[in-house]
Amino acid sequence: MDTLDALKISEDKKKYIVELVNPMLEEMVAQCIHRMPADPVAFMLEWLEEKKVSEDDKKLSPEEKTRLREDNMKLEQCMTKVKSEMQEAAKLVSSKDAGKDEDESEEEDDEDDEPPPGWSDSPPPAKARASVSAEAYGEWNTKKAFVAPVIAKTDEQKERLRDCLSKSFLFSTLDDQDLTIVIGAMKEETAEPQKRVISQGDQGDFLFVIESGRLDCIIKVDGNEKVVKTCEAGDVFGELALLYNCPRAASVDAQEKCVLWQLDRDTFNSIVKEAAQKKRQRYETFLAKVPLLASMDAYERSQLSDALKAETFADGIAIVKQGESGNKFYIIEDGSAVAQKDGTEVMAYNAGDYFGELALIRNQPRAASVIARGNAKLLSIDSRSFKRLLNVSDLLERSTKYT
């Protein structure tokens, strides 16, 4: 506990370490010391996998366990049938060979026994044949094509939903066919004011896209609930549990009557997850290197990642112009740019640098122009999202505190 007390983490996190992490680590280390494996890392990984399987088994309902037992019985029956058929085939081959000339038979046997080029003197492992049989007769080994649910909607609902999804980070990478599948699988829900739509710590089986209304994202800090973000039309919530297979990171309460679109875990995993996860991970890794944003926690950074949009500018193109109203905040992801005030170069920007925040914070015109030097790739966030997701004064204070 002395080590934990020295860490600058919340009481919830300390409790999590003491009650969940430490007991598991102690059990794993005890098993490792008891068995003293030659490769401790491989042993620990195998132990954790067995632990996960054991925990997953506990979650199975009696009906699921019965179904699995029945599947295993079918597998055993199929394997017995295959073995019997192979034995019969071997007998037929043997009876045909017996009718041939003995010398010719021996010659043929010698040829049959000769291994193909590239094989060792040892015969091929028996498991190779068994795996072919399992694939041929075991339906459970066949990866079935995912079939998304289709929930009836009017053309008007589909159009509303398509317009809503077009504003969302998670769905922006989908092609038309996948987007149509997702729209078909989504279910319309309404949330009355003050209703808790999801609760922190629960297991998540779906996410929500907001068509209308406002909802607060709330996390517990030292036992007290704190609003960390307000979600509006076009925003997504509940996706972290699906992306990372973890409990809900926050609770979400409706401020007013909201229209929401719910998407199930299976459709999300099969259609949306991979593309969204790669894009989010790339942005989160990059944002962690931006000095202003380094003090953000993982949840805050993931929310900011969702709001970012990539823009490219050719050499010499003005990204912002002096005197115009500011409606975007920019971070340079790749390339460089220079700031010019009244025609004079006053600053240079490289990857990880940011600009445009002062015009948004002070509601003033741009103080300088920013020109791309070479081809530049930038991440931008609009004024509304900037003010919702970023408290620059708080971030600067946190950055100073932890440096």
C-alpha positions, 0 to 999 in steps of 0.5 A, a space after each residue: 500500500 505504501 507504493 500505491 500511496 506514493 502514486 498519483 492515482 485516484 482511490 478507485 484505481 487503487 481499489 481496483 489494483 488491490 482487489 482485482 489486479 494484485 490477487 491475480 498477479 500473486 496467483 500467477 507468480 505463485 504458479 510460476 515459482 511452483 513449476 519453475 518453467 524454462 520460459 516464464 513469459 510463455 508460461 504466464 501467457 498460457 496461464 492467463 489464457 487458461 484463466 480467461 477460458 475458465 472465467 468465460 466458462 463460468 459465464 456460460 448459461 446451462 443451456 449454452 453448456 448443454 449445447 457445447 456438450 452436444 456439439 462435442 458429441 457430434 464431433 466424436 461421432 463424425 470422427 468415428 465415422 471418418 475413422 471407420 470409412 478410412 479403415 474400410 478404404 484401407 481394406 479395399 486397397 489391401 485386397 486389390 494389392 493381394 491379387 497382383 504379382 508379389 514382386 510387382 506388389 513389392 515394387 509398388 509398395 517401395 514406390 508408395 513408401 518413398 516420400 515426396 521430394 522435400 520430406 524428411 525420412 519421418 512419415 507426415 504427422 498423423 494430426 495433418 490427416 485428422 485436421 482435414 477430417 475435422 474441416 470436412 465433417 465439422 460444421 463448427 470449424 467452418 467460418 460462417 458468413 456474418 448475417 447482420 440483423 435487418 430492422 424495418 425502417 421507413 425511407 425517411 428513417 433511413 435518410 435521417 440515419 444516413 445523414 446522422 452517420 455521415 457526421 460520425 468518426 466511426 462510420 466515416 470510413 465505411 463504403 456504401 454497401 457496409 453503411 447500408 448494412 449498418 443502417 439496416 441493423 440499427 434500432 431507434 430508441 428514445 431516452 427521456 430526460 434524466 434517464 441513465 442510458 448506460 452505466 459505468 462498469 457495466 458490460 457493453 453489448 451495443 453503442 448509440 449514435 445520437 440523432 437529436 438531444 444532449 447527453 452527459 458523459 459522467 465518470 466517478 472521481 474519488 467516489 463523486 460523479 463528474 460530467 466530463 463531456 456533453 454529447 450532441 447530435 452526430 456523436 457516438 457513445 458506448 463504443 469503447 466497450 465494443 472497441 476494447 472489449 472492456 466495461 463501460 468507461 463512463 455513465 451517460 445520462 440524457 439531459 433532455 428527450 433524445 432520439 438514439 440509434 442503437 447498434 449491436 456488438 456483432 454487427 459493429 465487430 463484423 462491419 465497423 470495428 477494424 477500420 475504426 480501431 485502426 484510425 482511432 489508434 493512429 490518432 491517439 498515438 499521435 495526440 499523446 505526443 502533442 505537448 498540449 494534449 499529453 496530460 489528457 487521460 485515455 478517455 479524453 484522448 479517445 473522444 478527441 480522436 473521434 472529432 478530428 478530421 484529416 485535411 491536406 494542403 499543397 505547398 504554398 496554400 493558406 491554411 488560415 488567413 489573417 483577419 478572417 474569423 476562426 472556426 477550426 483548431 489545427 494540429 500538424 500530423 505530417 509536414 510543416 507550415 509557417 505563420 506570417 503576420 502582415 507578410 512577415 514570417 513570425 513562426 514555423 510549425 512542424 509535426 505535433 505543433 498546433 495553431 488556431 486556438 486563440 481565435 476560438 478561445 477569444 472569438 477574435 479574427 485570425 492574428 496571422 496567416 498560416 501557409 503550408 511548406 511542402 505538402 502538409 497533412 493536418 488534423 482539424 477540429 471545428 469550433 463547437 467540438 473544440 469548446 466541448 472537448 478541450 478546456 485549454 486552460 485546464 490542459 495547460 495547468 495539468 501540463 505544467 503540474 506534471 512536467 
